[in-house]
């Protein structure tokens, strides 16, 4: 890991944002979770009662290719007077994450139980963000974009092993919905 490496964990403070005790005003409090037996009569006792449905959170896990080929500036992003504006594949992923995933989640009322984790990979894999609420993720994403430049090869095996490890963490168990998104620009460098 490099000296600028500073993974974000929802349970401890970090320079990437997230974690610690201060919470962003963009977070919505999770709905209260009363015990089903005390808050809702059993359907067996009241046949007209709707079954208790507790809202459980989500965990979105992003595997992001940070290999050297992601520096390639071949993605068109609008136009300027001199022609099409080209940005790097690296910048494109961060722009898409912010505008098409994180902001819409915040605007639709993501709660503190809607979490995101990011596994960053090139020659090695590193979980750079772990169990961070969606409402706290944009500053961390911006930090990663500014401080983690693409380099090395895009090896998928380490990323998949990091994913397996993240899925087996105890904090993962109570989550109701898991979404895994894999961002890469090509074939793995570790194929053989």
Secondary structure, DSSP 8 states (H G I E B T S, - for coil): --TT---EETTB--TTS--SS---TT-B-------HHHHS--TTT-TTS--------EEEEEEEE-SGGGG---EEEEEETTEEEEE-HHHHHHHHIIIIIIHHHHHTT-BTTEEEEEEEESSSEEEEEEEEEGGGHHHHHHHHHHH----S---HHHHHHHHHHHHTSGGGTT-SEEEEEEE-SS--TT--
